[in-house]
Amino acid sequence: MDKLLNILWWLAAGTVVGLPLASAGLAWVAAEIGEGKVIGWRTFVEGARRFWKQAYLWGLFNLVVGVLIAMNLVFYLGQAESWTVVPLMLFGAVGLWWIGTQFYFFPFLTHQEKPDIRTAYRNGLVLMLSHPSLSLVMFIVVVVLTVISYLLLFPLFLFYFALLSIFANRAVVEAVRAQQEAEEAAAEQKVAGHPDRRWKP
């Protein structure tokens, strides 16, 4: 099933218009797998139907931001002055940050009670800043999967984005769980350090 859904994602990516819907559907499948539920075509369709609005806003934002970053990179690359290294590094960093947030966008979106694109991006940014090691691991996984897919030519191609979706969803779930446990531990420690000294009959 993962193989067929991954092929569908690739086909949708070729049409551009269907890319956001397919990404939302695949993300929902990954979220349901993370919950230990049985998946099927209906799971994919349900995800596309549930998050179609946010998915197309996501696609629009990516198009606008991508064009702006690319235009600035092309412009400064065409300049011979040495000072252009600074804006090149700046826009390059912004581009990497934007790409990094995409790994966390749909996992956060699919776990929200009321899906909101702004909240999903904000949570993705917070996760990147608070867990840089996790972002590094995500980057390494993407590079490794890409290299293996290139070397094997076709086999991993069938699972590439399905694997990335499942891994990104698991990363978000574990990061959120670790954060909740840390907050609970801090709250317990605070209570232990300040016991209730009120007189009780």
Summary of the structure (lengths in Angstrom):
residues: 201
radius of gyration: 20.7
end to end distance: 63.8
largest distance: 81.6
contacts: 563
relative contact order: 0.11
helix: 84%
strand: 0%
